């Protein structure tokens, strides 16, 4: 943790400006995913509409900037607190209704409430600004101009660290421990005399409040926002990020959100199929790493074997996974170009398909040798994964015997 903190502190001095902006997005996504995990991972209440509280936090902060000017008792660095208040108030109202039910009914209610807000937002122009949205401007405070990405980065980092610390402290409080009981057996808590509905509403409010802080930080960074912040895509992204990182560990969702946000930043400029790759990563993680990326870290820490043995098997799995990933990427990118309208317009009847430039070479889509490469990579990757897995299972059986 100390190493990660030091890296975060020196990041703006060693990264170019574009990566500093990406780091700000990663920090915001990490906080949003952790706030979501308080409700879903710890409380067992899977919300499909958490973008509503994120968006309300953003708009509350934008209106606070315009109204207060970032001066006086509430200077610019403190304005995300209005995001927390906005998320908390909406969380109180939405949580009171949605927590009347549990399971899939709870998820559907949260989705319906978020979609209702998304549908109403374009028409409430006085609050959400219509199509143009609401814009603002960060004002100087505490000797900082907040006109440079570095200033915004450290403001975001301070809020994220403070919020993560508060959420971690919450998990150690009696209500935080009771949250785990809501996930495991709410009926038993009711038999013990607890007001289950009130506890769920409080957990919902806490989660929505910190989601509002994340939205407020996004508003501080972008200095603008529109009703797209309520889109269901943002709600689905936080679910994917949390489960890819691992909901069973406190910092797991933050890890997943940071990794997937950077993945989107790095890959979206390279290919139009990056959302497909994001979905494939989620499927693979759920199938073969149900505990998420943080589960790999726990596996390494809790294993009784030496680091050299673990590194050897991890390297084998990584090699096999990379071979399979290379096969998938090659096939997807070649098919995307071959089925695109620009390429299809070049086709002539009774003429061979022209070559496609990909990865520094020309490939003939109609040639068998072209598709033989991804097939060989896929077979080789599968064999490597199978062999390493069998060796790992044999080692476990031998030690157990």
Phi and psi in degrees as a GROMACS rama.xvg file:
@    title "Ramachandran Plot"
@    xaxis  label "Phi"
@    yaxis  label "Psi"
@TYPE xy
-64.5521  -39.9555  UNK-2
-63.1913  -44.151  UNK-3
-62.4329  -41.97  UNK-4
-63.118  -42.6199  UNK-5
-63.6013  -40.3905  UNK-6
-63.3151  -39.0051  UNK-7
-66.7521  -35.3674  UNK-8
-70.6367  -35.4473  UNK-9
-94.7637  -4.47042  UNK-10
-54.2625  -46.0854  UNK-11
-63.652  -21.4946  UNK-12
-83.1756  -18.737  UNK-13
-114.145  -11.9627  UNK-14
-101.239  146.649  UNK-15
-67.1215  165.666  UNK-16
-60.0037  -38.1667  UNK-17
-61.5565  -40.7179  UNK-18
-73.9102  -27.2322  UNK-19
-64.1507  -42.4119  UNK-20
-62.6772  -39.4378  UNK-21
-64.7164  -37.6565  UNK-22
-64.5405  -36.6581  UNK-23
-62.3597  -44.4653  UNK-24
-62.5538  -37.595  UNK-25
-65.6964  -41.079  UNK-26
-64.5287  -42.8698  UNK-27
-63.5608  -44.1052  UNK-28
-63.9083  -35.9512  UNK-29
-64.3106  -42.6593  UNK-30
-66.7136  -42.2588  UNK-31
-61.1043  -44.6076  UNK-32
-66.3772  -37.6692  UNK-33
-67.7304  -40.0427  UNK-34
-63.5143  -41.2816  UNK-35
-62.159  -37.2642  UNK-36
-68.7628  -26.3992  UNK-37
-58.6945  -37.8841  UNK-38
-82.7928  -47.6398  UNK-39
-86.5061  -51.5537  UNK-40
-75.0237  -42.9331  UNK-41
-90.0348  -39.4776  UNK-42
-90.6198  -10.5021  UNK-43
71.1463  20.3498  UNK-44
-113.782  99.8813  UNK-45
-80.1479  111.526  UNK-46
-97.1165  130.893  UNK-47
-103.23  10.6848  UNK-48
-135.77  35.8771  UNK-49
-73.6417  -12.0247  UNK-50
-64.5831  -22.0228  UNK-51
-61.0954  -43.9843  UNK-52
-77.4688  -32.3149  UNK-53
-62.7778  -46.7746  UNK-54
-67.5772  -41.5515  UNK-55
-62.2557  -39.5566  UNK-56
-61.3407  -38.9346  UNK-57
-64.8296  -47.3273  UNK-58
-68.8292  -36.8718  UNK-59
-62.2342  -39.9585  UNK-60
-68.4513  -41.0846  UNK-61
-61.729  -43.9648  UNK-62
-67.6821  -33.961  UNK-63
-66.705  -39.171  UNK-64
-61.6801  -44.8604  UNK-65
-69.2783  -34.0181  UNK-66
-81.3937  -39.2704  UNK-67
-99.3031  -20.6127  UNK-68
72.5109  10.1766  UNK-69
66.0943  30.5317  UNK-70
-132.492  174.708  UNK-71
78.1572  -142.343  UNK-72
-72.3621  -18.9867  UNK-73
-123.268  78.8499  UNK-74
-72.436  175.812  UNK-75
-51.7771  -45.6229  UNK-76
-62.8167  -19.6749  UNK-77
-97.6106  -3.44965  UNK-78
-68.2663  -26.791  UNK-79
-58.7637  -12.0632  UNK-80
-63.4573  -26.4923  UNK-81
-69.6063  -29.8291  UNK-82
-63.1255  -40.9456  UNK-83
-63.6314  -42.0988  UNK-84
-65.4119  -42.1277  UNK-85
-62.6222  -45.39  UNK-86
-64.0891  -36.8685  UNK-87
-66.1754  -44.338  UNK-88
-66.0889  -44.7667  UNK-89
-66.5785  -36.0989  UNK-90
-64.426  -34.3628  UNK-91
-64.2684  -45.9329  UNK-92
-69.4088  -51.9245  UNK-93
-67.0025  -37.9209  UNK-94
-66.4144  -34.5481  UNK-95
-61.7409  -39.2755  UNK-96
-80.0162  -48.2612  UNK-97
-68.8952  -33.9009  UNK-98
-77.4669  0.380127  UNK-99
-66.5487  -20.9898  UNK-100
-123.292  168.252  UNK-101
-134.227  173.462  UNK-102
67.5708  -140.853  UNK-103
-66.236  -28.3513  UNK-104
-66.6607  -40.5278  UNK-105
-60.3211  -45.5768  UNK-106
-61.4879  -42.062  UNK-107
-68.4249  -35.3405  UNK-108
-66.4623  -44.4446  UNK-109
-62.4596  -39.0177  UNK-110
-64.7298  -42.8221  UNK-111
-64.4101  -42.1874  UNK-112
-64.3292  -41.1093  UNK-113
-66.4659  -40.7389  UNK-114
-69.2196  -32.7858  UNK-115
-63.0483  -43.6519  UNK-116
-65.6966  -39.144  UNK-117
-63.9716  -36.2224  UNK-118
-74.9095  -32.9821  UNK-119
-81.643  -29.1147  UNK-120
-55.2187  -44.5538  UNK-121
-61.9962  -23.0874  UNK-122
-91.15  -18.1114  UNK-123
-92.8387  71.1686  UNK-124
-66.6594  -29.3532  UNK-125
-68.061  -23.2766  UNK-126
-102.069  -46.9385  UNK-127
-108.522  -1.06062  UNK-128
77.3473  6.70968  UNK-129
65.4719  -145.561  UNK-130
-64.4325  -37.0127  UNK-131
-73.8587  -24.9015  UNK-132
79.6626  -163.638  UNK-133
-119.793  132.472  UNK-134
-119.198  161.748  UNK-135
-155.108  -175.006  UNK-136
-145.714  127.536  UNK-137
-67.0652  135.371  UNK-138
-106.565  152.9  UNK-139
-63.5886  149.137  UNK-140
-163.469  147.685  UNK-141
55.8958  33.3869  UNK-142
78.8021  6.3313  UNK-143
-114.402  142.026  UNK-144
-83.2339  -25.2067  UNK-145
55.3138  25.6309  UNK-146
-98.9944  -7.55685  UNK-147
-105.914  146.161  UNK-148
-57.7683  -31.481  UNK-149
-63.9736  -40.5029  UNK-150
-64.1035  -43.5222  UNK-151
-65.8104  -36.6007  UNK-152
-61.0614  -48.9312  UNK-153
-70.0563  -32.2004  UNK-154
-63.1938  -45.3143  UNK-155
-63.8112  -43.9233  UNK-156
-60.8437  -42.5911  UNK-157
-62.1233  -45.6466  UNK-158
-66.085  -40.0317  UNK-159
-67.0039  -44.568  UNK-160
-63.8998  -42.4756  UNK-161
-64.7661  -39.9533  UNK-162
-69.4785  -42.7739  UNK-163
-63.4988  -38.7793  UNK-164
-62.6  -41.5187  UNK-165
-65.6035  -41.0049  UNK-166
-66.9882  -38.0178  UNK-167
-65.8483  -40.0761  UNK-168
-62.7076  -37.6282  UNK-169
-59.7004  -37.7538  UNK-170
-65.2802  -17.4701  UNK-171
-98.6665  -2.01666  UNK-172
-84.5988  165.216  UNK-173
-56.9769  -40.4521  UNK-174
-66.6343  -37.6615  UNK-175
-63.4266  -39.0795  UNK-176
-70.9153  -33.8022  UNK-177
-66.236  -28.0727  UNK-178
-58.9167  -38.5222  UNK-179
-65.0105  -33.742  UNK-180
-66.4336  -35.4145  UNK-181
-60.9721  -35.6995  UNK-182
-74.2206  -40.6059  UNK-183
-82.5875  -46.324  UNK-184
-161.335  85.858  UNK-185
-66.9667  -31.0556  UNK-186
-64.712  -38.2669  UNK-187
-67.5638  -36.7981  UNK-188
-61.5009  -38.9255  UNK-189
-64.8284  -39.156  UNK-190
-65.5861  -29.4299  UNK-191
-79.5862  -4.90254  UNK-192
104.025  3.83815  UNK-193
-80.1547  147.5  UNK-194
-84.2318  95.3265  UNK-195
-64.3713  -40.459  UNK-196
-64.3506  -43.2835  UNK-197
-63.6208  -40.4016  UNK-198
-63.736  -41.6043  UNK-199
-64.1194  -40.4836  UNK-200
-63.6496  -41.5157  UNK-201
-64.4082  -43.3244  UNK-202
-63.686  -40.7831  UNK-203
-60.8693  -43.6737  UNK-204
-63.9785  -41.421  UNK-205
-64.0473  -44.868  UNK-206
-62.0343  -44.2511  UNK-207
-66.617  -34.2554  UNK-208
-63.245  -47.0045  UNK-209
-75.2582  -26.6165  UNK-210
-64.4885  -36.9775  UNK-211
-65.3045  -36.3939  UNK-212
-61.2283  -43.851  UNK-213
-60.8757  -41.8917  UNK-214
-63.9891  -38.9922  UNK-215
-63.3988  -38.0522  UNK-216
-66.7709  -36.2129  UNK-217
-64.5755  -39.8945  UNK-218
-64.2627  -38.8834  UNK-219
-64.2068  -36.3796  UNK-220
-74.1962  -47.4327  UNK-221
-85.8835  -21.0641  UNK-222
57.7135  25.6289  UNK-223
-167.296  162.179  UNK-224
-170.115  149.389  UNK-225
-136.723  -175.227  UNK-226
-67.1003  -8.80276  UNK-227
-61.2957  -22.4545  UNK-228
-62.0665  -20.1671  UNK-229
-92.3857  3.34474  UNK-230
-63.4961  147.693  UNK-231
-65.4575  -21.9311  UNK-232
-61.1342  -38.6423  UNK-233
-67.8368  -36.4559  UNK-234
-65.3418  -40.2279  UNK-235
-70.1738  -33.8893  UNK-236
-63.611  -41.4426  UNK-237
-68.7048  -32.039  UNK-238
-65.4515  -47.5721  UNK-239
-61.0098  -45.8175  UNK-240
-61.4359  -43.0044  UNK-241
-64.6389  -44.0947  UNK-242
-77.5248  -28.4883  UNK-243
-67.1854  -40.0791  UNK-244
-72.5153  -33.2728  UNK-245
112.779  111.84  UNK-246
-81.1744  -9.3821  UNK-247
-82.1783  -8.21481  UNK-248
-121.929  140.37  UNK-249
-57.5702  -47.5493  UNK-250
-87.6548  2.69731  UNK-251
-61.3629  -51.5451  UNK-252
-59.4275  -36.3326  UNK-253
-62.8844  -40.8566  UNK-254
-63.9754  -46.5849  UNK-255
-62.6748  -41.5069  UNK-256
-65.5399  -42.4519  UNK-257
-64.4352  -44.176  UNK-258
-65.0658  -46.3146  UNK-259
-72.271  -31.1042  UNK-260
-66.5431  -43.6163  UNK-261
-66.2054  -36.372  UNK-262
-60.1876  -45.8796  UNK-263
-63.6612  -39.5291  UNK-264
-65.3678  -41.038  UNK-265
-78.4614  -34.3871  UNK-266
-95.5574  -26.212  UNK-267
-63.0753  -27.0515  UNK-268
-81.859  -12.6297  UNK-269
-96.6771  -29.6003  UNK-270
-150.636  151.701  UNK-271
-83.7919  -6.25569  UNK-272
-98.8288  19.6798  UNK-273
-66.0187  -29.5056  UNK-274
-67.4052  -33.5445  UNK-275
-63.1878  -44.1859  UNK-276
-63.6608  -38.2963  UNK-277
-61.4101  -42.9173  UNK-278
-65.603  -39.3631  UNK-279
-64.0209  -39.0689  UNK-280
-61.2723  -42.6384  UNK-281
-61.8034  -44.3676  UNK-282
-62.449  -44.831  UNK-283
-64.3402  -43.3301  UNK-284
-62.8564  -44.0835  UNK-285
-66.1839  -32.2207  UNK-286
-79.0563  -42.3752  UNK-287
-112.919  -15.7568  UNK-288
-135.956  69.1924  UNK-289
-61.0132  -20.658  UNK-290
-87.2187  2.05325  UNK-291
79.5859  -173.81  UNK-292
-64.9207  -34.5878  UNK-293
-66.4535  -24.3964  UNK-294
-64.8008  -31.2472  UNK-295
-65.9917  -40.5334  UNK-296
-64.4742  -43.6905  UNK-297
-64.7524  -39.0712  UNK-298
-58.8917  -41.447  UNK-299
-68.1871  -41.9351  UNK-300
-71.0476  -36.7635  UNK-301
-91.5987  -7.82714  UNK-302
-69.3418  144.978  UNK-303
-85.166  -7.98298  UNK-304
-88.0229  165.37  UNK-305
-71.4745  160.54  UNK-306
-65.0149  -31.4934  UNK-307
-65.3791  -41.6259  UNK-308
-65.8566  -45.364  UNK-309
-62.9318  -40.2991  UNK-310
-64.418  -36.748  UNK-311
-65.1546  -45.1164  UNK-312
-70.9394  -38.3211  UNK-313
-62.331  -38.3196  UNK-314
-65.0577  -39.1234  UNK-315
-63.7321  -45.7251  UNK-316
-63.5723  -39.9767  UNK-317
-65.1196  -40.4721  UNK-318
-63.0343  -45.2286  UNK-319
-63.9295  -40.9312  UNK-320
-65.8772  -38.887  UNK-321
-65.3605  -38.6487  UNK-322
-63.948  -44.1749  UNK-323
-65.2456  -39.9973  UNK-324
-64.4609  -39.4381  UNK-325
-62.2368  -39.5985  UNK-326
-64.0344  -42.5029  UNK-327
-66.835  -45.8336  UNK-328
-62.3646  -44.0761  UNK-329
-59.76  -46.4979  UNK-330
-65.6233  -44.8713  UNK-331
-64.1877  -46.369  UNK-332
-66.9593  -38.2668  UNK-333
-69.1155  -41.6336  UNK-334
-66.1128  -37.6994  UNK-335
-60.6448  -42.0226  UNK-336
-73.4683  -38.9975  UNK-337
-68.9031  -31.8092  UNK-338
-94.3897  -0.589647  UNK-339
-71.3718  155.623  UNK-340
-65.591  -34.4393  UNK-341
-63.6911  -42.384  UNK-342
-73.8139  -39.3034  UNK-343
-62.3382  -30.7642  UNK-344
-69.7816  -15.8383  UNK-345
-87.4912  -9.87617  UNK-346
-74.5079  140.028  UNK-347
-124.848  135.941  UNK-348
-57.7024  139.836  UNK-349
65.6516  12.6996  UNK-350
-115.442  144.81  UNK-351
-63.6931  151.557  UNK-352
-67.4383  135.508  UNK-353
-68.4979  161.072  UNK-354
-72.0276  153.668  UNK-355
-116.663  127.181  UNK-356
-79.2536  122.281  UNK-357
-152.465  127.648  UNK-358
55.5526  40.4336  UNK-359
79.6142  8.50999  UNK-360
-137.32  163.287  UNK-361
-100.22  130.441  UNK-362
-122.624  137.924  UNK-363
-93.2784  112.721  UNK-364
-61.5471  -26.6216  UNK-365
-87.8646  -2.88514  UNK-366
-87.4776  138.977  UNK-367
-65.1421  -36.1911  UNK-368
-62.0112  -29.5585  UNK-369
-63.6838  -43.9312  UNK-370
-86.1388  -8.73752  UNK-371
-70.4433  -32.5081  UNK-372
-61.9818  -54.5336  UNK-373
-63.331  -31.6121  UNK-374
-64.1494  -43.3747  UNK-375
-65.6734  -40.5051  UNK-376
-63.1874  -40.8172  UNK-377
-66.5261  -43.2108  UNK-378
-65.3763  -44.6131  UNK-379
-62.9664  -43.3912  UNK-380
-63.3688  -42.2007  UNK-381
-62.8783  -40.6332  UNK-382
-65.042  -41.2706  UNK-383
-63.6252  -46.1893  UNK-384
-61.9439  -41.631  UNK-385
-65.3395  -42.1145  UNK-386
-67.8274  -43.8406  UNK-387
-65.4202  -40.2005  UNK-388
-64.8986  -41.3653  UNK-389
-65.4167  -39.3133  UNK-390
-64.8711  -38.1114  UNK-391
-66.4834  -43.217  UNK-392
-64.4489  -40.4379  UNK-393
-63.3999  -38.3459  UNK-394
-65.0776  -40.6137  UNK-395
-66.1106  -41.2732  UNK-396
-66.0768  -38.5465  UNK-397
-64.8962  -43.1597  UNK-398
-67.9817  -37.0805  UNK-399
-65.1847  -38.366  UNK-400
